């Protein structure tokens, strides 16, 4: 597909959402592991900003 961008989110939690790894992809399918962002969950807005930053690093 042309122009596809994606990110993968993986969360670790034990009753409470904690660490989230966000990995941008190349061409929508190949993970760019060296560009992975790891955040501690604080709020939906903070998670949204982290996903937005990862989407900037994802390539079409």
N, C-alpha and C positions, 0 to 999 in steps of 0.2 A: 504494500500500500504506500502511496505517496503522501508525504507530509504527516506521517503518524508520529506522535510524541507520547511517551507514557512514563509513569513512575510506578515503582512497586513499594508498597508499605508493608512492613512486618513489625508486629507489636509483641512485646513481652509483658505479660501481666499476671498477677496473682491477686485476685479480687479487685485490684486497682490497676488501671492502665499506667504503665511506667515508661519503659524505653521503646522508642519507635525508630526503626531504620527505614530511611527513604532512599531508594536507589533509582536514578534516572536511567532511561534506556536509549540506545542508539537505534534509530529506525523503528522504534516501537517494540522491538523484540529482544535485542541484545543488551543485557545489563552493563552499565558502566560502573563497575564496582569501585574504582578509585575515586569516583565522585559521590559516593554514598554519604548521606547526611544522617547523623544520629542525634535525636532530641529526646529529652525527658518531657513527657506530656504535662502541660500546664493548663491549657485551655483550647477550645476549638479554634479560636483566632490564631493562636500561636502555631498550631498544627497546620492550619491553612497557609500561613506565611512560609513555613518550612516546605510544604508541598509546592508552593509557587516558586520558591528558589530552586528546587530540584527540577521543575519543569523548564526553567531557564537553561539548565545544564543538559537537558535531554535534547538530542538532535534528531532531526527528521531524516 
